Amino acid sequence: MAYPYDYLIVGSGLFGATFAHFAHKRGARCLVIDKRPHLGGNVYCQDVEGIHVHQYGAHIFHTSNKRVWDFVNSIVPFNRYTNSPVANYQGRLYNLPFNMNTFYQMWGVVTPEEAAAKIEEQRAEALAKMRAEGATEPRNLEEQALALIGRDIYERLIKGYTEKQWGRQCTELPAFIIKRLPVRLVYDNNYFNDLYQGIPVGGYNRLIDGLLEGVDTRTNTDFFDDRAHWEQMAPTIVYTGQLDEFFEYRYGHLNFRTVRFETEVKPQPNYQGNAVVNYTDAAVPYTRIIEHKHFEQFGQQVYDNPHTVISREYSTEWQPGMEPYYPVNDEANNALADRYRALAATLSPSVIFGGRLAEYKYYDMAPIIEKVMGMWE
């Protein structure tokens, strides 16, 4: 059978767009289809009042892999944005990740020795309580966090935020969710440890457009609306949608957490002074507020535009028909995903499953690109 394309790529997010880029560079004929009215998947940015709004949540590119960093910068230059979120707990502000600024704000300590002693004192209290109850290992997320960082930071900066994010009490969540917590005994608010981080100059749409340059694309096109037709387009399908949907939910639905956004244009140049402010108090219904202009405008530049755009994020339980965001990698869902992965393996190499939804695995952006680069190498 003569196929019009070598690859049909279902989904134009970072995995699909990067795969199409390398395939096209090697002379392969690619068609990328996406059910949304735009390309780019969840990294898509909408232009609102001259500000690139991360429509599906904040995306911050970070990596220590120089080859990945050089590659994305060969498509579009990246700026110098450094992620330094702030936590708001009952109106008091704390720097994240946990560092000497946080410990000074929490306890008034000013030296690493004082901070370490305070943390150790609270850890010891938590561990003694566990042992008194006959537990040798943390039995849930709350005990895990208390054993790692102590009560003050847990109650102000972890508990409420985590319970909003997962929709469950910390005592009902497994301990493995936070196997470790970053504690820095230095005055450093940079959230990531990676060597490189930034945002594409001009927004993520420029990155996607660059990756897909010369590639045939179609939006508002759902693979499942006419699956038989699309399966005749190419001998190999690169599938980046939901793993269980590809197999028509044969074994049941995989679970996700999803996010609802309330986006608002403000008639002021600067709303919160930072791109990311987490609200860690359980009484506040949203998990964080993103002020989008701070991803690309720095210092006095923010006042060049008299408007700003903010998005409040509400974490909620996913239902069919909602946008899936985060896989729920608990024991039951991982077992179900393994059954689907076994089915997927039987279709190799005619179907390639890749990305967060198709692999039922949380990915940052750089590892996605690194993975695709490795596939083509």
C-alpha positions in Angstrom: 0.0 0.0 0.0 1.3 3.5 -0.9 1.0 5.9 2.0 1.0 9.6 1.6 3.2 10.1 4.7 5.9 8.2 6.5 4.6 9.3 10.0 1.2 10.4 11.3 1.8 12.3 14.5 -1.2 12.5 16.7 -0.8 15.6 18.9 1.3 18.7 18.4 2.7 19.1 21.9 6.4 19.0 22.7 6.9 15.3 22.0 5.0 15.3 18.7 6.5 18.6 17.5 10.1 17.5 18.3 9.6 14.1 16.7 8.3 15.7 13.6 11.2 18.1 13.5 13.9 15.4 13.5 11.9 13.1 11.1 11.4 16.0 8.7 15.2 16.9 8.9 15.9 13.3 7.8 13.6 13.6 4.8 10.6 11.8 6.2 7.1 12.9 5.2 5.2 13.9 8.3 1.6 14.9 9.1 0.8 16.3 12.5 -2.8 16.5 13.6 -4.3 18.0 16.7 -7.8 18.1 18.0 -7.3 21.6 19.5 -7.7 24.7 17.3 -4.0 25.5 17.8 -0.6 23.8 17.7 1.7 23.3 20.7 -0.4 21.2 23.1 -0.1 22.5 26.7 2.8 24.9 26.0 0.6 27.0 23.8 0.6 30.7 24.6 -2.2 33.1 23.9 -1.4 36.8 23.2 -3.5 38.9 25.6 -2.8 42.7 25.8 0.7 42.0 24.3 1.5 39.4 27.0 2.1 35.7 26.2 -0.3 33.9 28.5 0.5 30.3 29.3 -3.0 29.1 28.6 -2.5 25.6 30.1 -0.4 26.5 33.1 3.1 27.9 33.6 5.9 26.2 31.6 9.5 26.9 32.6 12.2 25.2 30.6 15.2 24.0 32.7 17.9 21.5 32.0 21.5 20.6 32.8 21.9 18.9 29.4 23.9 21.4 27.2 23.0 19.5 24.0 19.3 20.0 24.8 19.8 23.6 25.8 21.8 24.3 22.6 19.2 22.6 20.5 16.2 24.6 21.7 18.2 27.8 21.5 19.0 26.9 17.8 15.2 27.0 17.2 14.5 30.2 19.2 16.7 32.1 21.7 15.7 31.7 25.3 15.7 34.5 27.9 17.2 34.6 31.4 14.1 33.9 33.4 14.9 32.3 36.8 12.1 30.6 38.7 12.0 32.0 42.2 8.4 31.3 43.5 7.0 32.9 46.7 4.6 31.2 49.1 1.8 33.2 50.7 0.5 31.7 53.9 -2.2 33.8 55.6 -0.7 37.0 54.2 2.9 36.2 55.2 5.4 35.6 52.4 8.1 33.0 52.3 10.7 32.2 49.7 10.8 28.9 47.9 12.5 26.4 47.7 13.3 26.1 51.4 16.5 28.1 51.9 18.0 30.5 54.4 15.6 33.2 53.3 12.7 30.9 54.2 14.2 29.9 57.5 14.8 33.6 58.5 11.2 34.4 57.5 10.0 31.4 59.6 12.1 31.6 62.7 14.4 34.6 62.5 17.5 32.5 62.3 20.4 34.1 60.3 23.1 31.4 60.1 23.1 27.9 58.5 24.0 26.4 61.9 20.9 28.0 63.6 18.7 26.9 60.7 20.0 23.3 60.8 19.5 23.1 64.5 15.9 24.3 64.3 15.1 21.8 61.6 16.7 18.9 63.4 14.9 19.8 66.6 11.5 19.6 64.9 12.5 16.5 62.9 13.4 14.7 66.2 10.0 15.6 67.7 8.2 14.1 64.7 10.3 10.9 64.7 9.9 10.4 68.5 6.1 10.7 68.1 6.1 8.1 65.3 8.2 5.7 67.3 5.9 6.2 70.3 3.0 5.0 68.1 5.0 1.9 67.0 5.9 3.1 63.5 9.4 2.6 62.2 8.7 4.3 58.8 6.5 7.1 57.8 3.0 5.7 57.1 1.7 8.6 55.0 2.7 11.9 53.4 2.2 13.9 56.6 4.5 11.7 58.6 7.0 11.7 55.8 7.1 15.5 55.6 7.3 15.9 59.4 10.2 13.5 59.5 12.0 15.5 56.7 11.4 19.1 57.6 9.5 19.4 60.9 6.1 20.9 61.9 6.4 24.6 61.2 7.4 24.4 57.5 5.0 21.4 57.0 2.0 23.2 58.4 2.6 26.6 56.7 4.1 25.7 53.4 3.3 22.0 52.6 0.0 20.8 54.1 -2.6 23.1 52.7 -1.0 23.3 49.3 -0.6 19.5 48.9 -4.2 18.8 50.1 -5.6 21.3 47.5 -3.3 19.8 44.8 -4.4 16.2 45.4 -7.9 16.7 46.8 -7.1 14.5 49.8 -5.8 14.8 53.3 -2.1 14.4 53.7 -2.7 11.6 56.1 -4.5 9.8 53.2 -1.7 10.3 50.7 1.2 7.8 50.4 4.6 8.8 51.8 6.5 8.2 48.6 5.0 11.4 47.0 7.6 13.4 48.8 10.6 11.0 49.3 12.8 14.1 49.8 12.4 17.8 50.2 15.0 20.3 49.0 16.6 22.1 52.0 19.3 24.7 51.2 21.3 26.2 53.9 22.2 29.1 51.6 20.4 32.3 50.6 19.4 31.1 47.1 15.8 31.5 45.8 16.5 29.8 42.5 14.0 26.9 42.4 15.9 24.7 40.0 19.3 23.2 40.4 19.8 22.9 36.6 22.6 24.8 34.8 20.2 26.4 32.3 16.7 27.7 32.5 14.5 30.3 30.6 11.5 31.0 28.4 11.6 31.3 24.6 11.9 34.9 23.6 8.5 35.7 22.2 6.8 32.8 23.9 6.5 29.0 23.4 4.6 29.4 20.1 7.8 30.4 18.5 9.5 27.2 19.6 6.6 25.0 18.3 6.5 26.9 15.0 10.2 26.5 14.6 10.1 22.8 15.3 7.2 22.3 12.8 8.6 24.5 10.1 8.1 22.7 6.8 5.9 20.0 8.3 2.2 19.5 7.3 -0.1 20.2 10.2 -3.9 20.1 10.7 -5.7 21.5 13.7 -9.3 20.9 14.8 -8.7 17.3 13.7 -9.5 14.5 16.1 -7.8 11.2 15.4 -10.7 9.3 16.9 -13.4 11.0 14.8 -12.3 8.9 11.8 -9.6 6.6 13.1 -9.7 4.2 10.1 -9.0 7.1 7.8 -6.1 8.4 9.7 -4.5 5.0 10.2 -4.2 4.8 6.4 -2.1 8.0 6.3 1.2 6.5 7.3 2.8 3.1 8.1 3.9 4.5 11.5 1.7 6.4 14.0 3.3 8.5 16.7 0.6 8.8 19.3 0.8 11.3 22.2 -2.8 11.2 23.5 -4.2 9.3 26.4 -2.9 5.7 26.6 -6.3 4.2 27.7 -8.2 6.1 25.0 -6.1 4.6 22.2 -7.3 1.1 23.4 -10.9 2.4 23.8 -10.7 2.1 27.6 -10.6 -1.7 27.4 -9.5 -2.1 31.0 -11.1 1.0 32.3 -10.1 4.7 32.8 -6.7 5.8 34.1 -7.0 8.6 36.6 -5.6 12.1 36.4 -5.6 15.3 38.3 -6.7 18.4 36.3 -6.4 22.1 36.7 -9.0 24.9 36.2 -7.8 28.4 35.3 -9.4 31.7 36.0 -7.5 34.2 33.9 -8.1 37.9 34.4 -6.7 41.1 32.7 -5.8 43.7 35.3 -5.7 47.4 34.5 -2.4 47.8 36.2 1.2 47.1 35.2 2.3 44.9 38.1 -0.1 42.8 40.3 2.1 40.6 42.5 5.7 41.4 41.5 6.5 37.8 40.7 5.6 35.2 38.1 4.6 32.5 40.6 3.0 32.9 44.1 1.8 29.8 45.8 -1.1 30.0 48.3 -0.4 27.4 50.9 -3.3 28.1 53.2 -6.1 25.5 52.8 -8.7 28.3 53.2 -7.7 29.8 49.9 -9.3 27.7 47.2 -6.7 28.1 44.5 -3.2 26.7 44.6 -1.3 29.6 43.0 -1.5 32.8 41.0 0.6 33.1 37.9 1.4 36.7 36.6 2.4 35.9 33.0 4.3 39.1 32.1 7.1 38.3 34.6 8.2 35.3 32.5 9.4 37.7 29.8 9.6 41.2 31.2 12.0 42.0 33.9 12.7 44.9 36.3 11.3 48.2 35.0 10.2 46.6 31.7 7.0 45.4 33.4 5.8 49.0 33.5 6.1 49.4 29.7 2.7 47.7 29.4 0.0 49.3 31.5 -1.9 45.9 31.8 -1.1 42.6 33.3 -2.7 39.2 33.1 -3.0 36.8 36.1 -4.3 33.2 36.2 -5.6 31.5 39.4 -5.1 27.8 39.4 -7.6 25.4 41.0 -6.6 21.7 41.2 -9.5 19.3 40.9 -10.3 15.6 40.3 -10.4 14.7 36.6 -13.5 13.5 34.9 -13.9 12.2 31.3 -14.2 15.2 29.0 -11.8 17.3 31.1 -8.3 18.1 30.2 -6.0 15.5 31.8 -2.9 17.0 33.4 -1.1 14.9 36.0 -1.1 11.1 36.1 -2.1 9.7 39.5 0.8 7.3 39.9 -0.6 5.3 42.8 -0.5 1.5 43.0 -3.9 0.9 41.3 -3.3 3.3 38.4 0.2 2.1 37.8 -1.0 -1.5 37.6 -3.7 -0.5 35.1 -1.2 1.5 33.1 1.1 -1.5 32.9 -1.7 -3.5 31.4 -2.1 -0.9 28.7 1.6 -0.6 28.2 1.7 -4.4 27.5 -0.9 -3.8 24.8 1.1 -0.9 23.4 4.2 -3.1 23.2 2.5 -5.5 20.9 2.0 -2.7 18.3 5.6 -1.7 18.1 7.1 -0.5 15.8 4.0 0.5 13.8 2.8 2.7 16.7 5.1 4.8 18.9 3.7 6.0 22.2 5.3 9.1 23.6 4.8 11.8 26.1 3.0 12.4 29.4 -0.4 11.1 28.4 0.7 8.2 26.2 3.2 6.9 28.7 1.1 7.8 31.8 4.2 9.5 33.3 4.9 13.0 34.4 7.6 14.7 32.3 9.3 18.1 32.4 9.9 19.6 29.0 13.6 19.0 28.7 13.5 15.2 29.3 10.9 15.0 26.5 13.2 16.7 24.0 16.1 14.6 25.3 14.2 11.4 24.8 13.2 12.3 21.2 16.7 13.3 20.4 17.9 9.9 21.7 15.3 8.0 19.6 16.7 9.6 16.4 20.3 9.1 17.4 
